[in-house]
Amino acid sequence: MYSLLLYLAISLLIGYLAIVIARVTGTVYIPYLLILGLIFGPILGIFEREQIEYLFFNYIGPIGAMFIILAESSKLSRVTLKRVLKPTLALITFVLFVTGIGVAIISIYVVKLPLWAGFGLGAILSSTDPASIIPSLKKARVKEIPSTLLITEAVFNDPFSYMMLIIVIALLLPQYLPYIESSEFTISNPIIYIILSQFVSPILISLGLFFISYELRQLFPTDFKSYYTEILILFGISSYTLTIFFGGSGYMAVAIFGILAGNYMPKDKEKQEYQEFMDKLSSFVVIFVFVFLGATASLVYLKNFLLPGIIIGLALIFVIRPLATILAVSIDRNITFQEGILIGLEGTRGVFPAILSTTFLYLGFVSKDQTLITYGEVVQALVTIIIFLSLTIQPLMLKRIAKITQKF
Protein backbone atom coordinates (compact mmCIF):
# COMPACT_ATOMS: atom_id res chain seq x y z
CA MET A 1 0.00 0.00 0.00
CA TYR A 2 2.72 2.48 1.02
CA SER A 3 4.85 1.70 -2.04
CA LEU A 4 1.82 2.23 -4.30
CA LEU A 5 1.09 5.64 -2.78
CA LEU A 6 4.78 6.55 -2.97
CA TYR A 7 4.95 5.64 -6.68
CA LEU A 8 1.81 7.65 -7.41
CA ALA A 9 3.16 10.64 -5.49
CA ILE A 10 6.51 10.49 -7.31
CA SER A 11 4.66 10.20 -10.65
CA LEU A 12 2.67 13.36 -9.89
CA LEU A 13 5.91 15.15 -9.00
CA ILE A 14 7.40 13.97 -12.30
CA GLY A 15 4.28 15.22 -14.07
CA TYR A 16 4.74 18.67 -12.55
CA LEU A 17 8.42 18.74 -13.57
CA ALA A 18 7.53 17.67 -17.11
CA ILE A 19 4.92 20.42 -17.44
CA VAL A 20 7.40 23.05 -16.18
CA ILE A 21 10.04 21.88 -18.66
CA ALA A 22 7.50 21.90 -21.50
CA ARG A 23 6.40 25.46 -20.69
CA VAL A 24 9.99 26.70 -20.59
CA THR A 25 10.89 24.99 -23.88
CA GLY A 26 7.52 25.57 -25.60
CA THR A 27 7.09 21.88 -26.36
CA VAL A 28 4.69 19.04 -25.45
CA TYR A 29 5.17 17.68 -21.93
CA ILE A 30 4.46 13.96 -22.58
CA PRO A 31 7.95 13.06 -23.97
CA TYR A 32 9.44 14.43 -20.74
CA LEU A 33 7.21 12.06 -18.75
CA LEU A 34 8.79 9.15 -20.63
CA ILE A 35 12.33 10.45 -20.09
CA LEU A 36 11.78 11.12 -16.38
CA GLY A 37 10.11 7.70 -16.02
CA LEU A 38 13.25 6.12 -17.49
CA ILE A 39 15.45 8.14 -15.11
CA PHE A 40 13.46 7.26 -12.00
CA GLY A 41 12.96 3.66 -13.16
CA PRO A 42 15.70 1.65 -14.87
CA ILE A 43 18.45 4.31 -14.53
CA LEU A 44 18.20 5.32 -10.84
CA GLY A 45 16.17 2.32 -9.67
CA ILE A 46 13.80 4.42 -7.52
CA PHE A 47 10.85 2.55 -9.04
CA GLU A 48 10.95 -1.21 -8.52
CA ARG A 49 10.19 -2.68 -11.95
CA GLU A 50 8.16 -5.71 -10.81
CA GLN A 51 5.80 -3.59 -8.71
CA ILE A 52 5.42 -0.96 -11.41
CA GLU A 53 4.71 -3.67 -14.01
CA TYR A 54 2.03 -5.17 -11.78
CA LEU A 55 0.36 -1.78 -11.31
CA PHE A 56 0.67 -0.93 -15.01
CA PHE A 57 -0.59 -4.28 -16.33
CA ASN A 58 -3.54 -4.67 -13.97
CA TYR A 59 -4.69 -1.21 -12.95
CA ILE A 60 -3.14 1.96 -14.38
CA GLY A 61 -3.26 0.79 -18.01
CA PRO A 62 -6.76 -0.68 -18.49
CA ILE A 63 -8.53 1.56 -15.96
CA GLY A 64 -6.78 4.64 -17.28
CA ALA A 65 -7.74 3.83 -20.86
CA MET A 66 -11.34 3.35 -19.77
CA PHE A 67 -11.52 6.80 -18.16
CA ILE A 68 -9.85 8.56 -21.11
CA ILE A 69 -12.20 6.93 -23.63
CA LEU A 70 -15.22 7.76 -21.44
CA ALA A 71 -14.12 11.39 -21.10
CA GLU A 72 -13.32 12.02 -24.75
CA SER A 73 -16.27 10.11 -26.25
CA SER A 74 -18.76 12.14 -24.22
CA LYS A 75 -17.49 15.32 -25.95
CA LEU A 76 -18.40 14.13 -29.45
CA SER A 77 -21.49 15.86 -30.78
CA ARG A 78 -23.86 13.80 -32.93
CA VAL A 79 -24.17 16.82 -35.24
CA THR A 80 -20.40 16.85 -35.71
CA LEU A 81 -20.30 13.08 -36.17
CA LYS A 82 -22.96 13.30 -38.87
CA ARG A 83 -20.95 15.92 -40.78
CA VAL A 84 -17.75 13.87 -40.87
CA LEU A 85 -19.24 10.38 -40.71
CA LYS A 86 -17.94 9.07 -44.05
CA PRO A 87 -14.26 10.09 -43.66
CA THR A 88 -14.32 9.13 -39.97
CA LEU A 89 -15.43 5.61 -40.84
CA ALA A 90 -12.61 5.44 -43.38
CA LEU A 91 -10.07 6.62 -40.80
CA ILE A 92 -11.08 4.15 -38.08
CA THR A 93 -11.31 1.18 -40.44
CA PHE A 94 -9.28 1.45 -43.64
CA VAL A 95 -6.51 3.75 -42.34
CA LEU A 96 -6.26 1.91 -39.03
CA PHE A 97 -5.91 -1.52 -40.61
CA VAL A 98 -3.60 -0.35 -43.42
CA THR A 99 -1.41 1.38 -40.83
CA GLY A 100 -1.31 -1.74 -38.67
CA ILE A 101 -0.49 -4.03 -41.60
CA GLY A 102 2.16 -1.61 -42.94
CA VAL A 103 3.92 -1.41 -39.57
CA ALA A 104 3.69 -5.20 -39.25
CA ILE A 105 5.33 -5.83 -42.62
CA ILE A 106 8.19 -3.40 -41.94
CA SER A 107 8.82 -4.77 -38.44
CA ILE A 108 8.82 -8.37 -39.68
CA TYR A 109 11.44 -7.56 -42.33
CA VAL A 110 13.50 -4.98 -40.38
CA VAL A 111 13.44 -6.49 -36.88
CA LYS A 112 12.80 -10.09 -37.96
CA LEU A 113 9.86 -10.35 -35.57
CA PRO A 114 7.69 -13.48 -35.73
CA LEU A 115 4.35 -13.04 -37.47
CA TRP A 116 2.31 -12.67 -34.27
CA ALA A 117 4.68 -10.09 -32.77
CA GLY A 118 4.87 -8.06 -36.00
CA PHE A 119 1.10 -7.87 -36.47
CA GLY A 120 0.64 -7.33 -32.75
CA LEU A 121 3.02 -4.35 -32.93
CA GLY A 122 1.08 -3.03 -35.93
CA ALA A 123 -2.23 -3.31 -34.08
CA ILE A 124 -0.84 -1.54 -31.01
CA LEU A 125 0.56 1.35 -33.07
CA SER A 126 -2.54 1.77 -35.25
CA SER A 127 -4.26 4.01 -32.69
CA THR A 128 -3.87 7.80 -32.54
CA ASP A 129 -4.03 9.77 -29.31
CA PRO A 130 -6.74 12.29 -28.25
CA ALA A 131 -4.82 13.31 -25.10
CA SER A 132 -1.93 14.76 -27.13
CA ILE A 133 -3.60 15.81 -30.39
CA ILE A 134 -6.33 18.02 -28.85
CA PRO A 135 -3.95 20.50 -27.09
CA SER A 136 -1.77 20.64 -30.21
CA LEU A 137 -4.76 21.42 -32.44
CA LYS A 138 -5.82 24.28 -30.16
CA LYS A 139 -2.34 25.82 -30.21
CA ALA A 140 -2.00 25.51 -33.99
CA ARG A 141 -5.53 26.87 -34.69
CA VAL A 142 -6.29 24.19 -37.26
CA LYS A 143 -9.43 24.61 -39.38
CA GLU A 144 -12.66 22.99 -38.23
CA ILE A 145 -12.91 20.01 -40.63
CA PRO A 146 -9.39 18.54 -40.23
CA SER A 147 -9.44 19.32 -36.51
CA THR A 148 -12.81 17.60 -36.04
CA LEU A 149 -11.70 14.59 -38.05
CA LEU A 150 -8.49 14.17 -36.07
CA ILE A 151 -10.31 14.38 -32.73
CA THR A 152 -13.14 12.07 -33.80
CA GLU A 153 -10.69 9.52 -35.19
CA ALA A 154 -8.57 9.64 -32.04
CA VAL A 155 -11.58 8.90 -29.81
CA PHE A 156 -13.02 6.10 -31.94
CA ASN A 157 -9.94 4.21 -33.01
CA ASP A 158 -8.86 3.13 -29.52
CA PRO A 159 -11.48 0.35 -29.31
CA PHE A 160 -10.88 -0.53 -32.98
CA SER A 161 -7.13 -0.76 -32.35
CA TYR A 162 -7.85 -3.07 -29.43
CA MET A 163 -10.14 -5.11 -31.66
CA MET A 164 -7.32 -5.47 -34.21
CA LEU A 165 -5.01 -6.73 -31.45
CA ILE A 166 -7.65 -9.25 -30.32
CA ILE A 167 -7.97 -10.45 -33.93
CA VAL A 168 -4.19 -11.00 -34.08
CA ILE A 169 -4.23 -12.96 -30.82
CA ALA A 170 -7.36 -14.94 -31.77
CA LEU A 171 -5.86 -15.99 -35.12
CA LEU A 172 -2.15 -16.41 -34.26
CA LEU A 173 -2.09 -17.05 -30.49
CA PRO A 174 -5.56 -18.46 -29.73
CA GLN A 175 -4.34 -20.38 -26.66
CA TYR A 176 -3.53 -17.09 -24.92
CA LEU A 177 -6.85 -15.35 -25.62
CA PRO A 178 -8.44 -16.39 -22.26
CA TYR A 179 -5.74 -14.38 -20.45
CA ILE A 180 -6.94 -11.23 -22.25
CA GLU A 181 -10.69 -11.70 -22.49
CA SER A 182 -12.31 -14.25 -20.21
CA SER A 183 -15.85 -15.39 -20.92
CA GLU A 184 -18.38 -17.84 -19.58
CA PHE A 185 -19.05 -18.87 -23.16
CA THR A 186 -16.61 -20.77 -25.36
CA ILE A 187 -16.71 -19.85 -29.05
CA SER A 188 -14.27 -21.68 -31.31
CA ASN A 189 -15.09 -19.81 -34.52
CA PRO A 190 -12.88 -16.66 -34.49
CA ILE A 191 -15.17 -14.64 -36.80
CA ILE A 192 -18.25 -15.25 -34.65
CA TYR A 193 -16.18 -14.58 -31.55
CA ILE A 194 -14.96 -11.21 -32.87
CA ILE A 195 -18.47 -10.14 -33.88
CA LEU A 196 -19.99 -11.09 -30.54
CA SER A 197 -17.17 -9.86 -28.30
CA GLN A 198 -16.19 -6.65 -30.10
CA PHE A 199 -19.59 -5.45 -31.34
CA VAL A 200 -22.70 -7.29 -30.13
CA SER A 201 -22.03 -7.50 -26.39
CA PRO A 202 -20.54 -3.95 -26.07
CA ILE A 203 -23.46 -2.43 -27.99
CA LEU A 204 -26.18 -4.31 -26.08
CA ILE A 205 -24.66 -3.72 -22.63
CA SER A 206 -23.87 -0.02 -23.17
CA LEU A 207 -27.32 0.63 -24.65
CA GLY A 208 -29.00 -1.16 -21.75
CA LEU A 209 -27.04 0.72 -19.10
CA PHE A 210 -27.58 4.06 -20.81
CA PHE A 211 -31.34 3.39 -20.93
CA ILE A 212 -31.33 2.68 -17.17
CA SER A 213 -29.34 5.85 -16.41
CA TYR A 214 -31.62 7.90 -18.67
CA GLU A 215 -34.74 6.57 -16.93
CA LEU A 216 -33.22 7.38 -13.53
CA ARG A 217 -32.67 10.96 -14.73
CA GLN A 218 -36.32 11.18 -15.81
CA LEU A 219 -37.76 9.59 -12.65
CA PHE A 220 -35.50 11.29 -10.08
CA PRO A 221 -34.23 14.50 -11.73
CA THR A 222 -33.24 16.30 -8.52
CA ASP A 223 -31.42 13.35 -6.98
CA PHE A 224 -29.76 12.50 -10.30
CA LYS A 225 -28.44 16.03 -10.76
CA SER A 226 -27.11 16.06 -7.20
CA TYR A 227 -24.90 13.08 -8.09
CA TYR A 228 -24.55 13.69 -11.83
CA THR A 229 -20.81 13.00 -12.09
CA GLU A 230 -20.90 10.03 -9.72
CA ILE A 231 -23.81 8.35 -11.53
CA LEU A 232 -22.38 8.74 -15.02
CA ILE A 233 -19.00 7.42 -13.89
CA LEU A 234 -20.76 4.52 -12.14
CA PHE A 235 -22.62 3.54 -15.31
CA GLY A 236 -19.56 4.11 -17.48
CA ILE A 237 -17.49 1.80 -15.28
CA SER A 238 -20.37 -0.69 -15.22
CA SER A 239 -20.54 -0.79 -19.02
CA TYR A 240 -16.80 -1.53 -19.12
CA THR A 241 -16.88 -4.13 -16.33
CA LEU A 242 -20.00 -6.03 -17.42
CA THR A 243 -18.78 -6.26 -21.01
CA ILE A 244 -15.44 -7.66 -19.88
CA PHE A 245 -17.26 -10.15 -17.61
CA PHE A 246 -19.10 -11.51 -20.64
CA GLY A 247 -15.89 -11.70 -22.67
CA GLY A 248 -16.36 -8.52 -24.72
CA SER A 249 -14.45 -5.31 -25.38
CA GLY A 250 -14.92 -2.98 -22.44
CA TYR A 251 -13.25 -0.19 -24.44
CA MET A 252 -15.89 -0.38 -27.17
CA ALA A 253 -18.68 -0.44 -24.58
CA VAL A 254 -17.43 2.60 -22.66
CA ALA A 255 -16.94 4.54 -25.93
CA ILE A 256 -20.55 3.86 -26.95
CA PHE A 257 -21.87 4.74 -23.49
CA GLY A 258 -19.86 7.98 -23.49
CA ILE A 259 -21.28 9.07 -26.86
CA LEU A 260 -24.83 8.27 -25.76
CA ALA A 261 -24.42 10.09 -22.43
CA GLY A 262 -22.84 13.10 -24.09
CA ASN A 263 -25.56 13.47 -26.73
CA TYR A 264 -28.83 12.15 -25.36
CA MET A 265 -28.76 12.86 -21.63
CA PRO A 266 -30.69 16.09 -20.82
CA LYS A 267 -28.45 19.16 -20.93
CA ASP A 268 -28.25 19.79 -17.20
CA LYS A 269 -25.80 22.41 -15.94
CA GLU A 270 -24.06 19.65 -13.98
CA LYS A 271 -22.87 18.16 -17.27
CA GLN A 272 -20.14 20.80 -17.52
CA GLU A 273 -18.93 19.93 -14.02
CA TYR A 274 -18.80 16.26 -15.04
CA GLN A 275 -16.73 17.07 -18.12
CA GLU A 276 -14.31 19.23 -16.16
CA PHE A 277 -13.83 16.46 -13.61
CA MET A 278 -13.22 13.88 -16.35
CA ASP A 279 -10.68 16.16 -18.06
CA LYS A 280 -8.72 16.52 -14.82
CA LEU A 281 -8.91 12.77 -14.22
CA SER A 282 -7.64 12.15 -17.77
CA SER A 283 -4.68 14.44 -17.11
CA PHE A 284 -3.72 12.36 -14.09
CA VAL A 285 -4.06 9.17 -16.11
CA VAL A 286 -1.77 10.51 -18.87
CA ILE A 287 0.91 11.28 -16.28
CA PHE A 288 0.74 7.84 -14.69
CA VAL A 289 0.66 5.98 -18.03
CA PHE A 290 3.76 7.60 -19.53
CA VAL A 291 5.78 7.67 -16.32
CA PHE A 292 5.02 3.97 -15.78
CA LEU A 293 5.79 3.16 -19.41
CA GLY A 294 9.23 4.73 -19.03
CA ALA A 295 9.75 3.09 -15.62
CA THR A 296 8.94 -0.41 -16.95
CA ALA A 297 11.07 -0.13 -20.10
CA SER A 298 14.29 -2.13 -20.41
CA LEU A 299 17.41 -0.07 -21.16
CA VAL A 300 19.01 -3.09 -22.85
CA TYR A 301 16.12 -3.56 -25.29
CA LEU A 302 15.77 0.19 -25.87
CA LYS A 303 19.45 0.38 -26.81
CA ASN A 304 19.38 -2.74 -29.00
CA PHE A 305 16.24 -1.70 -30.91
CA LEU A 306 16.72 2.07 -31.05
CA LEU A 307 17.62 2.20 -34.76
CA PRO A 308 14.88 -0.25 -35.91
CA GLY A 309 12.38 1.70 -33.78
CA ILE A 310 13.38 4.98 -35.45
CA ILE A 311 13.12 3.39 -38.92
CA ILE A 312 9.65 1.99 -38.23
CA GLY A 313 8.54 5.25 -36.57
CA LEU A 314 9.66 7.46 -39.46
CA ALA A 315 8.02 5.12 -41.97
CA LEU A 316 4.78 5.24 -39.95
CA ILE A 317 4.80 9.04 -39.56
CA PHE A 318 5.89 10.09 -43.07
CA VAL A 319 4.86 7.24 -45.40
CA ILE A 320 2.35 4.63 -44.20
CA ARG A 321 -0.25 6.78 -42.44
CA PRO A 322 -0.14 9.80 -44.81
CA LEU A 323 -0.62 7.65 -47.92
CA ALA A 324 -3.44 5.63 -46.33
CA THR A 325 -5.13 8.78 -45.04
CA ILE A 326 -4.99 10.69 -48.33
CA LEU A 327 -6.52 7.71 -50.11
CA ALA A 328 -9.22 7.28 -47.46
CA VAL A 329 -10.40 10.89 -47.08
CA SER A 330 -10.49 11.42 -50.86
CA ILE A 331 -13.93 9.77 -50.80
CA ASP A 332 -15.35 12.99 -49.32
CA ARG A 333 -15.32 15.96 -51.70
CA ASN A 334 -15.63 18.39 -48.76
CA ILE A 335 -12.09 17.49 -47.68
CA THR A 336 -9.28 18.95 -49.75
CA PHE A 337 -6.04 17.23 -50.67
CA GLN A 338 -4.14 19.66 -48.41
CA GLU A 339 -6.40 18.80 -45.46
CA GLY A 340 -5.80 15.12 -46.17
CA ILE A 341 -2.04 15.71 -45.92
CA LEU A 342 -2.49 17.54 -42.60
CA ILE A 343 -4.63 14.73 -41.16
CA GLY A 344 -2.22 12.09 -42.42
CA LEU A 345 0.88 13.70 -40.93
CA GLU A 346 -0.71 14.36 -37.54
CA GLY A 347 -1.74 10.90 -36.33
CA THR A 348 0.14 11.19 -33.04
CA ARG A 349 0.76 7.95 -31.14
CA GLY A 350 0.32 8.17 -27.38
CA VAL A 351 -1.73 6.85 -24.47
CA PHE A 352 -3.49 3.81 -25.92
CA PRO A 353 -0.44 2.34 -27.70
CA ALA A 354 1.46 2.90 -24.44
CA ILE A 355 -1.16 0.93 -22.52
CA LEU A 356 -1.30 -1.90 -25.06
CA SER A 357 2.50 -2.05 -25.38
CA THR A 358 2.79 -4.42 -22.41
CA THR A 359 0.21 -6.94 -23.71
CA PHE A 360 2.63 -9.64 -24.89
CA LEU A 361 4.90 -9.12 -21.90
CA TYR A 362 1.90 -9.62 -19.63
CA LEU A 363 0.89 -12.77 -21.52
CA GLY A 364 4.41 -14.09 -21.13
CA PHE A 365 4.43 -13.48 -17.38
CA VAL A 366 1.04 -15.07 -16.65
CA SER A 367 1.69 -18.07 -18.94
CA LYS A 368 5.41 -18.35 -17.99
CA ASP A 369 6.30 -18.47 -21.69
CA GLN A 370 9.86 -17.19 -22.16
CA THR A 371 9.39 -16.59 -25.90
CA LEU A 372 6.46 -14.28 -25.21
CA ILE A 373 8.44 -12.49 -22.50
CA THR A 374 11.42 -11.93 -24.82
CA TYR A 375 9.39 -10.62 -27.75
CA GLY A 376 7.13 -8.76 -25.33
CA GLU A 377 10.20 -6.80 -24.22
CA VAL A 378 11.03 -6.10 -27.87
CA VAL A 379 7.50 -4.90 -28.66
CA GLN A 380 7.40 -2.65 -25.59
CA ALA A 381 10.80 -1.16 -26.44
CA LEU A 382 9.77 -0.46 -30.05
CA VAL A 383 6.44 1.09 -28.99
CA THR A 384 8.23 3.31 -26.43
CA ILE A 385 10.73 4.53 -29.04
CA ILE A 386 8.04 5.18 -31.67
CA ILE A 387 5.73 6.97 -29.21
CA PHE A 388 8.61 9.23 -28.12
CA LEU A 389 9.47 9.92 -31.76
CA SER A 390 5.84 10.64 -32.63
CA LEU A 391 5.22 12.92 -29.66
CA THR A 392 8.45 14.80 -30.33
CA ILE A 393 8.13 15.30 -34.10
CA GLN A 394 4.42 15.57 -34.88
CA PRO A 395 3.29 18.29 -32.43
CA LEU A 396 6.24 20.43 -33.56
CA MET A 397 5.27 19.94 -37.22
CA LEU A 398 1.56 20.65 -36.73
CA LYS A 399 1.67 24.46 -36.64
CA ARG A 400 3.94 24.68 -39.70
CA ILE A 401 1.99 22.11 -41.70
CA ALA A 402 -1.29 23.82 -40.77
CA LYS A 403 0.01 27.19 -42.01
CA ILE A 404 1.25 25.71 -45.29
CA THR A 405 -1.84 23.60 -46.07
CA GLN A 406 -4.35 26.25 -44.99
CA LYS A 407 -2.90 28.82 -47.43
CA PHE A 408 -4.27 26.86 -50.38
Rosetta blueprint (number, residue, H / E / L):
1 M L
2 Y H
3 S H
4 L H
5 L H
6 L H
7 Y H
8 L H
9 A H
10 I H
11 S H
12 L H
13 L H
14 I H
15 G H
16 Y H
17 L H
18 A H
19 I H
20 V H
21 I H
22 A H
23 R H
24 V H
25 T H
26 G L
27 T L
28 V L
29 Y L
30 I H
31 P H
32 Y H
33 L H
34 L H
35 I H
36 L H
37 G H
38 L H
39 I H
40 F H
41 G H
42 P H
43 I H
44 L L
45 G L
46 I L
47 F L
48 E L
49 R H
50 E H
51 Q H
52 I H
53 E H
54 Y H
55 L H
56 F H
57 F H
58 N H
59 Y H
60 I H
61 G H
62 P H
63 I H
64 G H
65 A H
66 M H
67 F H
68 I H
69 I H
70 L H
71 A H
72 E H
73 S H
74 S L
75 K L
76 L L
77 S L
78 R H
79 V H
80 T H
81 L H
82 K H
83 R H
84 V L
85 L H
86 K H
87 P H
88 T H
89 L H
90 A H
91 L H
92 I H
93 T H
94 F H
95 V H
96 L H
97 F H
98 V H
99 T H
100 G H
101 I H
102 G H
103 V H
104 A H
105 I H
106 I H
107 S H
108 I H
109 Y H
110 V H
111 V L
112 K L
113 L L
114 P L
115 L H
116 W H
117 A H
118 G H
119 F H
120 G H
121 L H
122 G H
123 A H
124 I H
125 L L
126 S L
127 S L
128 T L
129 D L
130 P H
131 A H
132 S H
133 I H
134 I H
135 P H
136 S H
137 L H
138 K H
139 K H
140 A H
141 R L
142 V L
143 K L
144 E H
145 I H
146 P H
147 S H
148 T H
149 L H
150 L H
151 I H
152 T H
153 E H
154 A H
155 V H
156 F H
157 N H
158 D H
159 P H
160 F H
161 S H
162 Y H
163 M H
164 M H
165 L H
166 I H
167 I H
168 V H
169 I H
170 A H
171 L H
172 L H
173 L L
174 P H
175 Q H
176 Y H
177 L H
178 P H
179 Y H
180 I H
181 E L
182 S L
183 S L
184 E L
185 F L
186 T L
187 I L
188 S L
189 N L
190 P H
191 I H
192 I H
193 Y H
194 I H
195 I H
196 L H
197 S H
198 Q H
199 F H
200 V H
201 S H
202 P H
203 I H
204 L H
205 I H
206 S H
207 L H
208 G H
209 L H
210 F H
211 F H
212 I H
213 S H
214 Y H
215 E H
216 L H
217 R H
218 Q H
219 L H
220 F L
221 P H
222 T H
223 D H
224 F H
225 K H
226 S H
227 Y L
228 Y H
229 T H
230 E H
231 I H
232 L H
233 I H
234 L H
235 F H
236 G H
237 I H
238 S H
239 S H
240 Y H
241 T H
242 L H
243 T H
244 I H
245 F H
246 F L
247 G L
248 G L
249 S L
250 G H
251 Y H
252 M H
253 A H
254 V H
255 A H
256 I H
257 F H
258 G H
259 I H
260 L H
261 A H
262 G H
263 N H
264 Y H
265 M L
266 P L
267 K L
268 D L
269 K L
270 E H
271 K H
272 Q H
273 E H
274 Y H
275 Q H
276 E H
277 F H
278 M H
279 D H
280 K H
281 L H
282 S H
283 S H
284 F H
285 V H
286 V H
287 I H
288 F H
289 V H
290 F H
291 V H
292 F H
293 L H
294 G H
295 A H
296 T H
297 A L
298 S L
299 L H
300 V H
301 Y H
302 L H
303 K H
304 N H
305 F L
306 L H
307 L H
308 P H
309 G H
310 I H
311 I H
312 I H
313 G H
314 L H
315 A H
316 L H
317 I H
318 F H
319 V H
320 I H
321 R H
322 P H
323 L H
324 A H
325 T H
326 I H
327 L H
328 A H
329 V H
330 S L
331 I L
332 D L
333 R L
334 N L
335 I L
336 T L
337 F H
338 Q H
339 E H
340 G H
341 I H
342 L H
343 I H
344 G H
345 L H
346 E L
347 G L
348 T L
349 R L
350 G L
351 V H
352 F H
353 P H
354 A H
355 I H
356 L H
357 S L
358 T L
359 T H
360 F H
361 L H
362 Y H
363 L H
364 G H
365 F H
366 V H
367 S H
368 K L
369 D L
370 Q H
371 T H
372 L H
373 I H
374 T H
375 Y H
376 G H
377 E H
378 V H
379 V H
380 Q H
381 A H
382 L H
383 V H
384 T H
385 I H
386 I H
387 I H
388 F H
389 L H
390 S H
391 L H
392 T H
393 I H
394 Q H
395 P H
396 L H
397 M H
398 L H
399 K H
400 R H
401 I H
402 A H
403 K H
404 I H
405 T H
406 Q L
407 K L
408 F L
